[in-house]
């Protein structure tokens, strides 16, 4: 064992190798250890280890016999796969060789076949080409046969079908075929159009169309003479046949269009029968209003504008009663009256496009033209139901050079109007000063005239076709508002010394009125749409912050916000100046009242009747006179703000300069309360139900000063206890705030009340 112990000490583990001596030493140590009696276990231990050895040897033999079999199987499978792959490669080589050989043999056949296919395709194209020619010739022959038998309706139908074929062929590259079809359509269209137009014009002549005279001249067109049924039947037949030529007419006739700079909206050509009906009126228009005729003068645009409106009005009933039913029966969606109006309006647009460059720099003529055009547009839309999606005169006025000139002239005349309205003798007098119900805002004439001017400008530009043009006019309106505000400010500064004078108050009323009207306009649907358009423009140009964009998008702000804010600031400054002026007068008048002998006044019991302090009379008289004066001169909303601001300043002044600056005996406190509650507060009772609520400092100070002795002592004790509790942090003690609220004191703080209690002159001797 000694040897074993020595060996155990000598044996150390090598972690990088399988160290058998180390494990044997560990095993012996674990199984035998230092107990010599454990040596008896050696026989059993040797048997156990021998059995383990035998089992391990059997496992090794088993594994060594199975592994070669698996490897053999794997090798065999791999060999089989290799043979299969070799066989497939041989087959692929043979097949590839066979295909290549076949392709070489088939190559001449393929080339011959390609030639044959190309020839077949070419023959098919020729055949198709010939079929189209044959089809067109058949249709042409049909039209000829129909015309020979005087079957015009069928001829018109066949021509319409031919025109549709022409449209289908537009994508073809067969230029000669297209030319043939188009020439055939053109040939028959001219024949049919000439024939039908001639017959249609004859029927119209029988109906005395057009009705260019007074309404009495329309008698035959609308009456029912003996031959009327036949004429109306002919009218309907010819109208429908001409409608069938509409497709071919649009193919062959390019409508006259104004230059692109006018940005006219796309619109279909006027229907063919209506074109024929418009022809005599177009001739009359061009005869009278072009060339060197006496009726064609630049300073009389109202002549041709009025003439067109008269024509539209004169023919409206006939179109509604006679032509519209024909269109409805034919399944057309065209409105006869609007189509007629659209054709005549195009004459106006051509005339304006020709005349405007000639008078663009003559302010008087240009302004007159714009005025007349706007009147024409108003009647056209309101009376005759013209659609905003159609081309209109506003598109001509929106052309860049014309529009910029319009803006310039509009601004020039607006500024001239502003000069005249402010220099007028009645500029600061309200038109409705003698009508109480109407004159609530007390608006001076210049302010009302100015807002009317802005409203007229809005009416003039609100029908412009694009939002960008409207926004430019909105910008002009903002400029005018700012200019007018600056002018009002200049006049106000001249009147600063007389801030209670009539003119100063009129300026204040004007500022308030303009701000109020602009705020109302901000909710108008028209300006809300402009706000949305302005939002889109600013978002694209990145000229404003995300916050401003968010405010615009959420409708928190409006297009007039900047102007309204400037006007509100001016209004507040002017009101503040008036309040300060009156307050200075009140302070001057209250000098004697501040020095009243509050400590020596007799108690209420010693007086038969309480009366107002004589020293308070000047102050109260000043207040009364100024309130009455400004109530007459300011509008209701401004005066309400004025007296509330003044009441706040008077409240603080009397509290600080009269109450806190003096001590009061019982009589003095009672006199103060009488002066305030029975004289000062009633001055404001005309303007609100509870004026004392606007003098909380005074009211609550009077409550404290007029408490009876017991209540005052108790309150003083509660306040003192509350202060001590705050210092020692004792909870659940009586609250000073609750005690003050119980007395009706809410505004004054605890320290203020303690100061007021100390202003009481007489306290009983409590022994403290």
SVG drawing of the C-alpha trace seen along z (x, -y; Angstrom):
<svg xmlns="http://www.w3.org/2000/svg" viewBox="-104 -117 110 130">
<polyline fill="none" stroke="black" stroke-width="0.4" points="0.0,0.0 2.9,-2.2 4.0,-1.6 0.5,-2.5 0.5,-5.7 3.9,-6.6 2.6,-5.9 -0.5,-7.9 1.7,-10.9 3.8,-10.3 1.0,-9.9 -0.2,-13.2 -2.7,-13.7 -1.7,-14.7 -4.7,-16.6 -3.5,-16.2 -3.3,-12.4 -5.4,-9.4 -3.5,-8.8 -4.3,-5.2 -2.0,-5.1 -3.8,-8.2 -7.3,-6.6 -6.1,-3.3 -4.7,-5.2 -8.0,-7.1 -10.0,-3.9 -8.0,-2.1 -8.2,-5.2 -12.0,-5.3 -12.5,-1.5 -9.9,-0.7 -8.6,-3.9 -6.6,-3.7 -8.8,-1.0 -6.7,2.2 -9.8,4.3 -11.1,3.3 -8.5,5.6 -11.0,8.4 -13.1,6.8 -10.3,7.4 -11.6,10.7 -15.1,9.3 -13.5,6.3 -11.3,8.3 -14.3,10.4 -16.4,7.3 -13.7,5.8 -13.1,9.0 -16.8,9.1 -16.7,5.5 -13.7,6.2 -15.4,9.2 -18.5,7.1 -16.4,4.4 -14.5,6.9 -17.7,8.4 -19.0,4.9 -15.7,4.2 -16.0,7.4 -19.6,6.7 -18.9,3.2 -15.8,4.3 -17.8,6.9 -20.8,4.6 -18.9,1.6 -17.2,3.3 -20.6,4.6 -22.1,1.1 -19.1,-0.3 -19.3,2.5 -23.0,1.7 -22.2,-2.0 -19.4,-1.3 -21.6,1.0 -24.3,-1.6 -21.8,-4.2 -20.5,-1.8 -24.0,-1.1 -24.7,-4.9 -21.5,-5.5 -22.5,-2.8 -26.0,-4.3 -24.6,-7.8 -22.1,-6.5 -25.0,-4.8 -27.1,-8.0 -24.2,-10.1 -23.7,-7.6 -27.5,-7.9 -27.3,-11.7 -24.3,-11.8 -26.2,-9.6 -29.4,-11.7 -27.5,-15.0 -25.7,-13.6 -29.1,-12.5 -30.7,-15.9 -27.7,-17.7 -27.9,-15.5 -31.7,-16.0 -31.3,-19.8 -28.7,-19.8 -31.0,-17.8 -34.0,-20.0 -32.2,-23.3 -33.0,-23.6 -36.7,-22.7 -36.8,-25.4 -35.5,-28.0 -38.0,-27.0 -40.8,-27.0 -39.9,-30.5 -40.1,-31.8 -43.5,-30.2 -44.8,-31.5 -43.7,-35.0 -45.4,-34.7 -48.6,-33.5 -48.5,-36.3 -48.0,-38.8 -50.9,-37.3 -53.1,-37.5 -52.2,-41.2 -53.0,-41.8 -56.2,-39.9 -57.1,-41.9 -56.1,-45.1 -58.4,-44.2 -61.2,-43.2 -61.0,-46.7 -61.0,-48.3 -63.9,-46.1 -65.7,-46.9 -65.3,-50.6 -66.4,-50.3 -69.4,-48.3 -70.4,-51.0 -69.7,-53.7 -71.9,-51.9 -74.6,-51.5 -74.6,-55.2 -74.8,-55.9 -77.8,-53.5 -79.5,-55.1 -79.1,-58.5 -80.4,-57.4 -83.5,-56.2 -83.6,-59.3 -83.2,-57.2 -81.1,-59.8 -81.5,-58.4 -79.9,-55.0 -77.2,-56.9 -76.4,-58.9 -76.3,-55.7 -74.0,-54.0 -71.7,-57.1 -71.6,-57.1 -70.5,-53.4 -67.8,-54.2 -66.5,-57.0 -66.3,-54.5 -64.2,-52.2 -62.0,-55.2 -61.4,-55.7 -60.5,-52.0 -57.9,-52.2 -56.1,-55.2 -53.4,-52.9 -52.7,-51.2 -49.5,-52.0 -51.2,-51.6 -51.1,-55.2 -52.7,-54.7 -55.6,-52.8 -56.1,-55.5 -56.0,-58.1 -58.5,-56.1 -61.0,-55.7 -60.7,-59.3 -61.2,-60.6 -64.3,-58.4 -65.7,-59.6 -65.0,-63.2 -66.6,-62.7 -69.9,-61.4 -69.9,-63.6 -69.7,-66.7 -72.6,-65.5 -74.8,-64.5 -73.9,-67.5 -74.6,-70.0 -77.9,-68.3 -79.1,-68.0 -77.8,-71.5 -79.6,-73.0 -82.9,-71.3 -82.4,-72.1 -81.7,-75.8 -84.9,-75.9 -87.0,-74.5 -85.4,-77.0 -86.2,-79.8 -89.8,-78.7 -89.8,-78.9 -88.3,-82.4 -85.1,-81.3 -83.2,-83.1 -85.3,-85.1 -83.3,-88.3 -86.2,-90.7 -88.5,-91.3 -90.4,-88.3 -93.4,-88.9 -91.3,-87.9 -91.0,-84.3 -94.8,-83.8 -94.5,-81.4 -91.6,-79.5 -93.5,-78.7 -97.1,-78.9 -99.0,-76.1 -100.2,-77.2 -101.7,-74.7 -98.3,-73.8 -96.6,-73.6 -96.8,-69.8 -95.1,-69.1 -92.4,-71.7 -91.7,-70.2 -91.6,-66.7 -89.1,-67.8 -87.1,-69.7 -86.9,-66.5 -86.0,-64.3 -83.3,-66.5 -81.9,-67.3 -81.6,-63.5 -79.9,-62.9 -77.5,-65.7 -76.7,-64.2 -75.7,-61.0 -73.0,-63.0 -71.5,-64.2 -68.8,-61.5 -67.6,-62.1 -67.8,-65.9 -65.5,-65.7 -63.1,-63.6 -63.0,-66.0 -63.5,-69.4 -61.0,-70.8 -62.8,-73.3 -61.3,-76.7 -59.3,-77.0 -57.9,-79.9 -54.1,-79.8 -53.0,-77.6 -52.1,-80.6 -55.8,-81.0 -55.9,-77.4 -59.4,-76.7 -60.8,-73.5 -61.3,-70.7 -64.8,-70.5 -66.3,-68.6 -67.3,-70.5 -70.8,-71.9 -73.1,-69.3 -73.5,-69.7 -77.2,-70.7 -76.6,-73.3 -73.7,-74.7 -76.1,-75.2 -78.6,-76.9 -75.8,-79.2 -74.5,-80.1 -76.8,-83.1 -76.1,-84.5 -72.4,-84.1 -72.6,-86.0 -74.6,-88.8 -72.1,-89.0 -69.1,-89.2 -70.8,-91.7 -71.6,-94.1 -68.6,-93.6 -65.6,-93.1 -64.0,-95.3 -64.8,-99.0 -68.4,-99.0 -69.7,-101.7 -71.0,-99.0 -67.4,-97.7 -65.8,-100.2 -63.5,-99.3 -65.3,-101.5 -68.6,-99.7 -68.1,-96.0 -71.5,-96.0 -73.0,-96.1 -71.9,-92.7 -72.2,-91.2 -75.7,-92.4 -76.5,-91.2 -75.4,-87.6 -77.4,-87.6 -80.5,-88.7 -80.0,-86.0 -79.6,-83.4 -82.8,-84.6 -84.8,-85.0 -84.1,-81.4 -84.3,-79.6 -88.0,-78.7 -87.8,-77.3 -84.7,-75.3 -86.4,-73.8 -89.7,-73.2 -88.7,-72.0 -85.1,-71.0 -84.5,-69.3 -87.3,-66.7 -85.5,-65.7 -82.2,-65.3 -83.8,-63.2 -85.6,-61.0 -82.3,-60.5 -80.7,-59.3 -78.3,-62.3 -77.1,-63.7 -76.6,-67.2 -78.6,-70.1 -79.9,-72.2 -79.9,-75.6 -76.4,-75.1 -75.1,-73.9 -76.5,-77.0 -75.0,-79.2 -71.7,-77.5 -71.5,-78.2 -72.3,-81.9 -69.9,-82.3 -67.1,-81.1 -67.8,-84.2 -67.3,-86.4 -64.1,-84.7 -62.6,-85.2 -63.8,-88.8 -62.2,-89.4 -58.9,-87.7 -58.7,-90.1 -59.8,-93.3 -57.9,-93.0 -54.4,-93.6 -55.6,-96.8 -56.9,-98.3 -54.6,-96.6 -52.8,-99.8 -55.8,-102.2 -56.9,-101.9 -60.4,-103.4 -61.2,-101.2 -59.7,-98.1 -61.5,-98.6 -64.8,-99.2 -64.3,-96.0 -63.7,-93.9 -66.8,-95.3 -68.9,-94.5 -67.5,-91.0 -68.2,-90.3 -71.8,-91.5 -72.1,-89.3 -70.7,-86.3 -73.0,-86.8 -76.1,-86.9 -74.9,-84.0 -74.5,-81.7 -77.4,-82.9 -80.1,-83.4 -79.1,-81.0 -77.5,-78.2 -74.2,-78.2 -71.8,-75.6 -68.5,-76.4 -66.8,-73.5 -67.4,-75.2 -65.0,-77.8 -65.8,-81.2 -64.7,-84.8 -62.8,-84.3 -60.3,-82.1 -59.5,-85.0 -59.1,-87.4 -56.8,-84.8 -54.2,-84.9 -51.0,-86.1 -50.5,-89.6 -54.2,-90.4 -54.5,-89.0 -51.5,-91.0 -53.0,-94.1 -56.3,-93.4 -54.6,-93.0 -52.8,-96.3 -55.9,-98.2 -57.9,-96.7 -55.3,-97.8 -55.0,-101.2 -58.8,-101.9 -59.1,-100.4 -56.4,-102.7 -58.1,-105.7 -61.4,-104.7 -59.7,-104.4 -58.2,-107.9 -61.6,-109.3 -63.5,-107.5 -61.0,-108.6 -61.0,-112.2 -64.8,-112.4 -66.5,-114.7 -68.7,-111.8 -65.8,-109.3 -66.2,-108.8 -69.9,-109.1 -72.1,-106.1 -74.8,-105.9 -77.2,-104.4 -76.5,-106.6 -80.2,-107.5 -81.4,-103.9 -80.6,-102.2 -81.4,-98.6 -79.1,-98.8 -76.3,-100.8 -75.1,-98.2 -71.6,-98.2 -71.4,-102.0 -69.5,-101.5 -68.1,-104.7 -68.9,-105.2 -65.2,-104.7 -65.0,-101.2 -68.3,-100.0 -67.3,-101.4 -64.0,-99.6 -65.4,-96.2 -68.0,-96.7 -65.1,-97.3 -63.4,-94.0 -66.7,-92.2 -67.1,-93.5 -63.5,-92.4 -64.4,-88.9 -67.5,-88.8 -65.4,-89.9 -62.7,-87.1 -64.6,-84.2 -65.5,-82.7 -61.9,-82.6 -61.1,-79.1 -58.0,-78.3 -57.1,-78.5 -53.7,-80.1 -55.4,-83.1 -57.9,-83.4 -55.0,-83.2 -53.3,-86.2 -56.5,-88.2 -56.7,-87.1 -53.1,-88.4 -54.3,-91.8 -57.2,-91.9 -54.7,-91.3 -52.5,-94.1 -55.5,-96.4 -56.5,-95.5 -53.0,-96.1 -52.8,-99.4 -56.2,-100.5 -54.9,-99.4 -51.8,-101.6 -54.0,-104.5 -56.2,-104.1 -53.1,-103.9 -51.8,-107.2 -55.1,-109.0 -55.3,-107.5 -51.8,-108.9 -53.1,-112.3 -56.0,-111.9 -53.9,-110.4 -54.2,-113.5 -58.0,-113.2 -58.3,-109.5 -61.9,-109.9 -62.9,-112.0 -65.4,-111.2 -62.9,-110.5 -60.7,-108.3 -63.7,-106.2 -64.8,-106.0 -61.4,-104.7 -61.6,-102.0 -65.1,-101.0 -63.7,-100.7 -60.8,-98.5 -63.2,-96.3 -65.7,-96.0 -63.0,-95.0 -61.6,-92.4 -65.1,-91.0 -66.0,-90.8 -62.7,-89.1 -63.3,-86.6 -66.7,-85.8 -65.4,-85.5 -62.8,-83.0 -65.7,-80.5 -67.1,-81.1 -66.9,-78.0 -65.2,-80.1 -62.3,-81.2 -62.1,-77.7 -61.5,-76.3 -58.8,-79.0 -57.2,-78.0 -57.0,-74.4 -55.5,-75.6 -53.0,-77.8 -52.1,-74.8 -51.3,-72.7 -49.2,-75.5 -47.2,-76.1 -46.7,-72.4 -45.2,-72.1 -42.9,-75.1 -41.8,-74.3 -42.2,-78.0 -43.8,-77.4 -43.1,-75.2 -44.8,-71.9 -46.6,-73.6 -48.1,-76.3 -49.1,-73.6 -50.8,-71.6 -52.7,-74.7 -53.9,-75.4 -54.8,-71.8 -56.8,-71.5 -58.6,-74.8 -57.2,-76.2 -56.1,-79.3 -57.5,-81.0 -56.4,-82.9 -57.0,-86.2 -55.3,-85.3 -52.3,-87.6 -54.5,-90.6 -56.9,-89.8 -54.0,-89.6 -52.6,-92.9 -56.1,-94.6 -56.7,-93.0 -53.4,-94.3 -54.2,-97.8 -57.7,-97.5 -56.2,-96.4 -53.6,-99.3 -56.3,-101.8 -58.6,-100.5 -55.7,-100.4 -55.0,-104.0 -58.6,-105.0 -58.8,-103.0 -55.5,-104.6 -56.8,-108.1 -60.0,-107.6 -58.2,-105.9 -55.8,-108.9 -58.8,-111.1 -60.3,-108.9 -57.1,-108.8 -56.9,-112.6 -60.5,-112.9 -59.9,-110.4 -57.1,-112.4 -59.3,-113.7 -61.1,-110.4 -57.7,-108.7 -57.1,-111.2 -60.6,-110.7 -60.4,-110.5 -61.5,-106.9 -60.3,-106.5 -62.7,-109.2 -65.9,-108.8 -69.1,-108.3 -70.5,-104.8 -73.6,-103.8 -75.7,-103.9 -74.7,-107.5 -76.1,-108.6 -79.7,-108.9 -79.1,-108.1 -75.9,-107.0 -74.9,-109.3 -72.1,-109.2 -68.8,-110.6 -68.4,-114.1 -64.8,-113.3 -66.0,-110.4 -68.3,-112.5 -65.6,-113.8 -64.3,-110.3 -67.8,-108.8 -68.9,-111.7 -65.9,-111.3 -66.6,-107.6 -70.2,-108.1 -69.6,-110.8 -66.9,-108.8 -68.9,-105.6 -71.9,-107.4 -69.7,-109.1 -68.0,-106.0 -71.2,-104.0 -72.5,-106.4 -69.4,-106.4 -68.2,-102.7 -70.0,-99.7 -71.4,-97.3 -68.5,-94.7 -65.8,-97.4 -67.6,-99.2 -68.0,-95.9 -64.2,-95.3 -63.6,-98.9 -65.6,-99.0 -64.3,-95.6 -60.7,-96.7 -61.5,-100.0 -63.3,-98.2 -60.3,-96.0 -57.9,-98.9 -60.3,-100.9 -60.7,-97.8 -57.0,-97.4 -56.5,-101.2 -59.1,-101.6 -57.9,-98.5 -54.2,-99.5 -54.4,-103.3 -57.5,-103.8 -58.0,-100.6 -54.5,-99.3 -53.2,-102.9 -55.5,-103.7 -56.9,-102.4 -60.6,-102.1 -62.7,-102.4 -66.2,-101.0 -67.7,-104.0 -65.0,-104.3 -65.5,-100.7 -69.2,-101.1 -68.8,-104.4 -66.4,-102.6 -68.9,-99.8 -71.7,-102.2 -69.7,-104.2 -68.7,-101.1 -71.8,-98.9 -74.4,-101.7 -72.6,-104.1 -69.6,-102.7 -71.0,-99.3 -74.4,-100.6 -72.5,-102.7 -71.8,-99.5 -75.1,-97.8 -76.4,-99.0 -73.9,-96.8 -74.1,-93.6 -76.4,-92.0 -73.7,-91.6 -71.2,-94.4 -69.6,-93.6 -68.1,-90.5 -65.8,-92.9 -64.6,-94.5 -63.6,-91.5 -60.8,-93.1 -63.0,-96.0 -66.0,-93.7 -64.0,-91.2 -62.0,-93.9 -65.3,-95.5 -66.5,-92.1 -63.4,-91.8 -63.4,-95.4 -67.1,-95.2 -67.1,-91.9 -68.5,-92.3 -65.9,-92.1 -66.7,-88.5 -66.4,-87.2 -63.2,-89.2 -61.6,-87.8 -62.6,-84.3 -61.3,-84.7 -58.0,-86.2 -57.6,-83.3 -58.3,-80.8 -55.8,-82.5 -53.2,-82.6 -53.8,-78.9 -53.6,-78.0 -50.2,-79.8 -48.8,-78.0 -50.0,-74.6 -48.2,-75.3 -45.0,-75.9 -45.4,-72.8 -46.9,-70.7 -50.0,-69.7 -52.7,-68.2 -56.5,-67.9 -56.6,-71.5 -59.3,-74.1 -58.6,-75.4 -58.1,-79.2 -59.4,-78.9 -62.6,-77.2 -63.1,-79.9 -62.6,-82.7 -64.9,-81.0 -67.6,-80.8 -67.4,-84.5 -67.5,-85.0 -63.8,-85.8 -62.4,-83.9 -60.0,-86.4 -57.9,-87.6 -55.1,-85.4 -54.7,-84.6 -51.9,-87.1 -54.0,-89.8 -56.8,-89.1 -54.4,-89.3 -53.3,-92.7 -56.9,-93.9 -57.7,-92.7 -54.7,-94.7 -56.2,-97.8 -59.2,-97.7 -58.6,-100.5 -60.5,-99.2 -60.0,-95.8 -61.3,-94.9 -58.8,-94.1 -58.8,-90.3 -56.0,-90.1 -53.6,-88.7"/>
</svg>
